[in-house]
């Protein structure tokens, strides 16, 4: 008896075919009108800049309805203004609060010593 060798069909993407990311990148490039998938970022930037310019135009146009101007400003402002930074000059950490309270207690104790007032 001879053992038969089973040949399993190959599983997965055939050699040389494009993967899902490449196919998606090419589809996006085609929709955006980019000359090649490598130029997608530049096309997105151009389109985004055009949309932002249009939103800014609507916001500043006094002939547009107030609701449209407010909506356009609400959408455009996060892209036009930098995010506010946290104020690092103030430290509101709990351990700092303890330090502040201890310093105030020491200050009050020194003031009592100067006045020679005993705590009641």
GILINVEN-V177899 format. One record per helix or strand of 3 or more residues. SS is the DSSP state (a for helix, b for strand). FROM is the first residue (numbers start at 1). TO is the last residue. If there is no record, write none. Layout:
{{SS & FROM & TO} {SS & FROM & TO}}
This chain:
{{a & 20 & 32} {a & 37 & 60} {a & 66 & 80} {a & 94 & 115}}
